[in-house]
Amino acid sequence: MRFLHPGGSIVHLAYCTNVHSAEDLPGIHAQLSGFCARVRSLLGVPRLGVGLWLPAGAARALLDDPQELVRLRAALDSHGLEVVTLNGFPYRGFQQEVVKHRVYSPDWSSPERLRYTLDLAAILAALLPDDVTEGSISTLPLAWRTEGAPTALLKPLVEGLREVRSRTGRTIRVAFEPEPGCIIETTAQAAELLPRDELLGVCLDACHLAVGFEGLDFGDLPIVKLQASCALETPPGAQRALGAYDEARFLHQTRCASGYADDLGEALARLPYGERWRTHFHMPLHAAPPPPLTTTAGYLGELLRTVLAAPLTRHIEVETYTWSVLPEPDVTGGIAAELDWMRRELAVLGLKEL
């Protein structure tokens, strides 16, 4: 979906397909013809943006056989779909029964991560619509917290992105996504650790930033992409209501004014119940959980107003990947409702749907 910003630029809205389980190309094609096509139909739009997640094996298969890349581009066109951004954070197995810390492996200390990201850059350059010259790839915030920051591979990353631009005429930018518990937790740490280069920047995940209680002054930090997401918020004394959300698949970092825990079970065991908690559990944008729990939708609205004032980015991706572990999942209908909520929010900010 495309929107005309009052300043004249085009803002792209997509939803991320990492919510769907697929590890190979037949699975990717099934997503497009199934989930993505149905979401587009529910929204009643001629063209739907999708933020593709391509596991490493599927990405390599696309480059090993150029005809597979041609077929993927044709499938996107035939279903009324377009791709300007990829989610390159998970490497593989994102919808396995247990993901947790595995999502950070391989990290940016590994040549595998570099190769995967440059594979995605080459693929995205081929998938971009004919009238779009710039794409984005979001990636992990270097690594889960370790001794030191693995930044040595960022120089060859930039060199590889420049080679893609020289060869294809398309500019692909990589966005590092701050997340609690990682080497880059905050945008301030991103500004400190990332080299300043036009091809690198950050992906602002609204859920992650809300869990960190982060302010909205990003200085001159390049914002390549914004992920529209809401965290789970718990008012003081209501923590027992979190029991339905303490699940085994994903990591749910939790923070309050006086403490932090790497996962929700740990938080329930030791953080003070008398404070407001925010939990890294991506909640639907359009609907609040049963009370007394709420979400950080208000923070997302403030973030959208801040980032889209200029705009500071032209790529927005709805990323609620937790439908499979929500108490009452409705994946297709829920995704369509989230995108409808987003386009109404963008309209309020003065953007016109094209």
C-alpha positions as CSV (number, residue, x, y, z in Angstrom):
1,M,0.0,0.0,0.0
2,R,1.3,3.4,-0.9
3,F,0.5,6.8,0.6
4,L,1.3,10.3,-0.6
5,H,3.0,12.3,2.2
6,P,2.0,16.1,2.3
7,G,5.6,16.8,1.4
8,G,5.3,14.9,-1.9
9,S,7.2,11.7,-1.1
10,I,5.7,8.2,-1.3
11,V,5.4,6.2,2.0
12,H,5.1,2.4,1.7
13,L,3.1,0.3,4.1
14,A,3.5,-3.5,4.3
15,Y,2.9,-6.3,6.7
16,C,5.7,-8.7,7.6
17,T,5.4,-12.4,6.5
18,N,7.5,-13.8,9.4
19,V,4.1,-14.4,11.0
20,H,3.7,-17.4,8.6
21,S,5.6,-20.6,8.8
22,A,7.7,-21.5,5.7
23,E,11.3,-22.6,5.2
24,D,11.4,-23.2,1.5
25,L,10.2,-21.6,-1.8
26,P,7.0,-23.7,-2.2
27,G,6.0,-22.5,1.3
28,I,6.8,-18.9,0.3
29,H,4.6,-19.2,-2.8
30,A,1.8,-20.7,-0.7
31,Q,2.0,-17.7,1.6
32,L,1.6,-15.3,-1.3
33,S,-1.4,-17.1,-2.9
34,G,-3.0,-17.9,0.4
35,F,-2.5,-15.4,3.3
36,C,-1.3,-12.4,1.4
37,A,-3.9,-12.6,-1.4
38,R,-6.7,-13.0,1.2
39,V,-5.5,-10.0,3.2
40,R,-5.4,-7.9,0.0
41,S,-9.0,-9.0,-0.8
42,L,-10.2,-8.2,2.7
43,L,-8.7,-4.7,2.5
44,G,-10.1,-4.2,-1.0
45,V,-6.9,-2.7,-2.3
46,P,-5.4,-3.3,-5.8
47,R,-1.9,-3.5,-4.4
48,L,-0.7,-4.8,-1.0
49,G,2.8,-4.3,0.3
50,V,4.5,-7.3,1.9
51,G,7.6,-7.3,4.0
52,L,8.9,-10.7,3.0
53,W,10.8,-12.9,5.4
54,L,13.0,-15.3,3.4
55,P,14.8,-17.9,5.5
56,A,18.5,-18.3,4.6
57,G,17.9,-21.6,2.6
58,A,15.1,-20.1,0.6
59,A,17.2,-16.9,-0.1
60,R,20.1,-19.0,-1.4
61,A,17.8,-21.1,-3.6
62,L,16.5,-18.0,-5.3
63,L,20.1,-16.9,-6.2
64,D,21.2,-20.4,-7.2
65,D,18.5,-20.6,-9.8
66,P,17.7,-17.2,-11.4
67,Q,14.5,-18.6,-12.8
68,E,13.2,-19.0,-9.3
69,L,13.7,-15.3,-8.7
70,V,11.8,-14.6,-12.0
71,R,9.0,-16.8,-10.8
72,L,8.8,-15.1,-7.4
73,R,8.6,-11.7,-9.0
74,A,5.9,-13.0,-11.4
75,A,3.9,-14.4,-8.4
76,L,4.0,-11.1,-6.6
77,D,2.7,-9.3,-9.6
78,S,0.0,-11.9,-10.3
79,H,-1.4,-11.6,-6.7
80,G,-1.3,-7.8,-6.6
81,L,1.6,-7.7,-4.2
82,E,4.8,-5.6,-4.0
83,V,8.0,-5.7,-2.0
84,V,10.2,-2.8,-1.0
85,T,11.4,-4.2,2.3
86,L,12.6,-7.5,3.7
87,N,12.9,-8.7,7.3
88,G,16.4,-10.2,7.6
89,F,16.3,-10.5,11.4
90,P,15.4,-14.3,11.8
91,Y,17.9,-16.5,9.9
92,R,15.7,-19.7,9.9
93,G,13.0,-21.5,11.9
94,F,11.2,-18.4,13.2
95,Q,7.9,-20.3,13.8
96,Q,9.4,-23.4,15.4
97,E,8.0,-24.6,18.7
98,V,10.8,-22.9,20.6
99,V,12.6,-19.9,19.2
100,K,13.7,-17.8,22.2
101,H,17.5,-16.8,21.9
102,R,17.9,-18.8,18.7
103,V,16.5,-15.8,16.8
104,Y,19.9,-14.0,17.4
105,S,21.9,-16.8,15.7
106,P,24.0,-16.4,13.6
107,D,24.8,-12.9,14.8
108,W,27.0,-10.2,13.3
109,S,30.2,-11.9,14.4
110,S,29.5,-14.6,11.8
111,P,30.2,-14.6,8.1
112,E,26.9,-16.5,7.7
113,R,25.0,-13.4,8.8
114,L,26.9,-11.2,6.3
115,R,26.3,-13.6,3.4
116,Y,22.6,-14.0,4.2
117,T,22.1,-10.2,4.4
118,L,23.9,-9.6,1.1
119,D,21.9,-12.4,-0.5
120,L,18.8,-10.6,0.6
121,A,20.1,-7.3,-0.9
122,A,20.6,-9.0,-4.3
123,I,17.1,-10.5,-4.1
124,L,15.4,-7.3,-3.1
125,A,17.1,-5.4,-5.9
126,A,15.4,-7.8,-8.3
127,L,12.0,-7.7,-6.6
128,L,11.6,-4.0,-6.2
129,P,8.8,-2.5,-8.4
130,D,9.9,-0.9,-11.6
131,D,9.2,2.6,-10.3
132,V,11.0,2.1,-7.0
133,T,14.8,2.5,-6.7
134,E,15.3,2.0,-2.9
135,G,14.7,-1.0,-0.7
136,S,15.4,-1.8,3.0
137,I,16.4,-4.8,5.0
138,S,16.0,-4.9,8.8
139,T,18.5,-7.0,10.8
140,L,19.3,-7.9,14.4
141,P,21.0,-5.4,16.7
142,L,24.5,-7.0,16.2
143,A,24.0,-9.7,18.8
144,W,22.5,-10.8,22.1
145,R,24.5,-9.1,24.8
146,T,28.1,-10.4,24.8
147,E,31.5,-9.1,25.6
148,G,32.2,-6.4,23.0
149,A,30.3,-5.4,19.9
150,P,30.8,-7.4,16.7
151,T,31.2,-4.7,14.1
152,A,34.0,-6.0,11.9
153,L,31.7,-7.3,9.3
154,L,29.9,-4.0,8.8
155,K,32.6,-2.7,6.4
156,P,32.3,-5.7,4.0
157,L,28.5,-5.3,4.4
158,V,28.7,-1.7,3.1
159,E,31.1,-2.8,0.3
160,G,28.6,-5.5,-0.7
161,L,25.7,-3.1,-0.7
162,R,27.6,-0.7,-2.9
163,E,28.3,-3.5,-5.3
164,V,24.6,-4.3,-5.5
165,R,23.9,-0.7,-6.3
166,S,26.6,-0.5,-8.9
167,R,25.4,-3.7,-10.6
168,T,21.6,-3.1,-10.4
169,G,21.1,0.6,-10.1
170,R,19.0,-0.1,-6.9
171,T,20.0,1.2,-3.5
172,I,19.5,-1.3,-0.7
173,R,19.9,0.0,2.9
174,V,20.3,-2.2,6.0
175,A,18.5,-1.2,9.2
176,F,19.8,-2.5,12.6
177,E,16.9,-3.0,15.0
178,P,17.5,-2.0,18.7
179,E,16.0,-4.5,21.1
180,P,16.1,-5.0,24.9
181,G,18.9,-7.4,26.0
182,C,21.0,-7.0,22.9
183,I,24.2,-5.2,22.1
184,I,22.2,-2.4,20.6
185,E,19.3,-1.8,23.0
186,T,18.6,1.8,22.3
187,T,18.9,4.3,19.5
188,A,21.7,6.1,21.4
189,Q,23.7,2.9,21.4
190,A,23.0,2.5,17.7
191,A,24.3,6.0,17.1
192,E,27.5,5.1,19.1
193,L,28.2,1.7,17.5
194,L,27.1,1.9,13.9
195,P,29.4,3.5,11.3
196,R,27.9,6.5,9.6
197,D,27.2,5.5,6.1
198,E,24.3,6.3,3.8
199,L,23.6,2.6,3.4
200,L,23.2,1.8,7.1
201,G,20.8,3.0,9.7
202,V,18.2,1.8,12.2
203,C,14.8,0.1,12.1
204,L,12.6,1.5,14.8
205,D,10.5,-1.3,16.2
206,A,7.8,0.5,18.3
207,C,7.3,-2.4,20.6
208,H,11.0,-2.6,21.4
209,L,11.3,1.1,22.0
210,A,8.2,1.2,24.2
211,V,9.6,-1.7,26.4
212,G,12.7,0.4,26.8
213,F,10.6,3.5,27.7
214,E,12.6,5.3,25.1
215,G,12.1,9.0,24.2
216,L,11.3,10.2,20.7
217,D,14.4,12.4,20.0
218,F,16.5,10.5,17.5
219,G,18.8,13.3,16.6
220,D,20.4,12.8,13.2
221,L,20.3,9.0,13.4
222,P,19.3,7.6,9.9
223,I,15.9,5.9,10.2
224,V,15.7,3.4,7.4
225,K,12.5,1.6,8.4
226,L,9.8,1.7,11.1
227,Q,8.1,-1.4,12.4
228,A,4.6,-0.7,13.6
229,S,4.1,-2.8,16.7
230,C,2.6,-2.6,20.2
231,A,4.0,-4.0,23.4
232,L,1.9,-5.5,26.2
233,E,1.5,-3.1,29.1
234,T,0.5,-4.1,32.6
235,P,-0.8,-1.6,35.2
236,P,0.5,-1.8,38.8
237,G,-0.8,-4.8,40.6
238,A,-2.3,-6.6,37.6
239,Q,0.6,-8.9,36.8
240,R,-1.4,-12.1,37.5
241,A,-3.3,-11.4,34.3
242,L,-0.1,-12.1,32.3
243,G,-0.3,-15.8,32.8
244,A,-1.9,-16.4,29.4
245,Y,1.1,-14.7,27.7
246,D,3.9,-16.6,29.4
247,E,4.6,-19.0,26.6
248,A,7.5,-21.1,25.3
249,R,8.0,-20.0,21.7
250,F,9.3,-16.4,21.8
251,L,11.4,-14.3,24.1
252,H,9.4,-11.7,26.1
253,Q,11.8,-9.2,27.7
254,T,10.0,-7.2,30.4
255,R,10.9,-3.9,32.0
256,C,9.6,-1.6,34.7
257,A,10.9,1.5,36.5
258,S,13.1,-0.5,38.9
259,G,14.1,-3.6,37.0
260,Y,14.4,-5.8,33.8
261,A,14.0,-9.5,33.0
262,D,15.0,-11.4,29.9
263,D,11.7,-13.2,29.7
264,L,8.2,-13.0,31.1
265,G,8.5,-16.0,33.4
266,E,11.5,-14.5,35.1
267,A,9.7,-11.2,35.4
268,L,6.8,-12.8,37.1
269,A,9.1,-14.4,39.6
270,R,11.2,-11.4,40.7
271,L,10.1,-8.0,39.4
272,P,7.9,-5.8,41.7
273,Y,4.1,-6.1,41.0
274,G,3.5,-2.6,42.3
275,E,4.9,-1.0,39.1
276,R,3.8,-0.6,35.5
277,W,5.4,-3.3,33.3
278,R,6.0,-3.3,29.5
279,T,6.6,-6.6,27.9
280,H,8.1,-7.5,24.5
281,F,5.0,-9.3,23.3
282,H,3.8,-8.0,19.9
283,M,0.1,-7.2,20.3
284,P,-2.4,-6.5,17.6
285,L,-2.4,-2.8,16.7
286,H,-6.2,-2.5,16.4
287,A,-7.4,-4.2,19.5
288,A,-6.6,-4.1,23.3
289,P,-6.2,-7.3,25.3
290,P,-8.8,-8.2,28.0
291,P,-8.6,-5.7,30.9
292,P,-6.8,-4.8,33.0
293,L,-4.0,-5.4,30.4
294,T,-3.4,-2.7,27.8
295,T,-1.0,-2.1,24.9
296,T,1.4,0.7,24.0
297,A,-0.7,1.9,21.0
298,G,-0.5,5.4,22.3
299,Y,3.3,5.3,22.1
300,L,3.1,3.9,18.6
301,G,0.9,6.9,17.6
302,E,3.4,9.4,19.0
303,L,6.2,7.6,17.2
304,L,4.3,7.8,13.9
305,R,3.7,11.5,14.4
306,T,7.4,12.1,15.1
307,V,8.8,10.0,12.3
308,L,6.3,10.9,9.6
309,A,6.5,14.7,10.2
310,A,9.3,15.0,7.7
311,P,9.1,12.0,7.0
312,L,12.2,10.4,8.4
313,T,11.5,7.1,6.7
314,R,9.3,6.0,3.9
315,H,9.1,2.3,4.8
316,I,6.6,1.1,7.4
317,E,6.1,-2.6,8.2
318,V,3.4,-4.0,10.5
319,E,5.1,-6.8,12.4
320,T,2.8,-8.7,14.7
321,Y,4.4,-12.1,14.5
322,T,2.8,-13.5,17.6
323,W,-0.6,-14.5,16.3
324,S,0.2,-18.2,16.7
325,V,0.7,-17.7,20.5
326,L,-2.1,-15.2,21.2
327,P,-5.1,-16.6,23.2
328,E,-7.5,-16.2,20.3
329,P,-5.7,-16.0,17.0
330,D,-7.3,-14.9,13.7
331,V,-4.3,-14.4,11.5
332,T,-5.8,-13.3,8.2
333,G,-8.6,-11.2,9.6
334,G,-6.2,-9.8,12.3
335,I,-3.6,-8.7,9.8
336,A,-6.2,-7.0,7.6
337,A,-7.6,-5.2,10.6
338,E,-4.1,-4.0,11.6
339,L,-3.4,-2.6,8.2
340,D,-6.8,-0.9,8.1
341,W,-6.0,0.6,11.5
342,M,-2.7,1.8,10.1
343,R,-4.1,3.4,7.0
344,R,-6.6,5.3,9.2
345,E,-3.8,6.5,11.4
346,L,-1.8,7.7,8.3
347,A,-4.9,9.5,7.0
348,V,-5.1,11.4,10.3
349,L,-1.5,12.5,9.8
350,G,-2.3,13.9,6.4
351,L,-1.1,11.0,4.2
352,K,-3.3,10.1,1.2
353,E,-3.8,6.5,0.1
354,L,-2.9,6.0,-3.5
